[in-house]
């Protein structure tokens, strides 16, 4: 059965400065995964402001932190 619903992410970023640099290159925020396992709250807020909504989490604490700061975020 072919996979019909998938997203190809082009850029895996770990810190806010990387998000900014990738966006400056013209990459659409929907093509970015914020994959830092311990994201600072300020970086989550900045990602939200910039439309970077896909994030990873490594534990329940990180999941709750993301959810409280960026309820619309998507998780992988």
ZASE-914478 format. One record per residue (C-alpha): x, y, z; residue in three letters. Coordinates in pm, whole numbers, plus 50000, padded with zeros to 5 digits. Layout:
N
XYZala/...
END
This chain:
76
500005000050000unk/501605033049899unk/502085060150157unk/499875089450066unk/500065112450368unk/503585122150452unk/505595154050478unk/509185157950368unk/511145180150603unk/514245195650455unk/515865210950761unk/516425197151109unk/517375225751341unk/518415226651704unk/518685262951808unk/517005295951736unk/519925309551534unk/519645279851295unk/515925286451250unk/516675322751164unk/519415313650916unk/517285287750736unk/514355311850711unk/516665339050576unk/517485315050292unk/513815315050199unk/512855280750333unk/509175277750421unk/508675272350797unk/506565241450721unk/509745224250595unk/511595228150925unk/511655204851227unk/512785219751557unk/514575189451696unk/516485201152002unk/515735175952281unk/515735203752545unk/514365235252384unk/514625267452584unk/511225283852636unk/512365314852449unk/513265293652144unk/509845276952144unk/508155310952158unk/510355323551872unk/509605292551664unk/505895299051720unk/506265335351613unk/508065324351296unk/505605296551208unk/507955267351273unk/505355243951415unk/506855208951394unk/508915197851692unk/510355166551846unk/510285157552212unk/512275131552405unk/510285129952725unk/506995138952886unk/508385170453048unk/509495184352713unk/506125175852559unk/504265194752833unk/506605224552801unk/506015226852424unk/502285222352465unk/502055249952727unk/504115274652521unk/502915265652170unk/499585247052178unk/499335246251797unk/502675228451758unk/502855194851581unk/504845166651739unk/506965139351584unk/
END
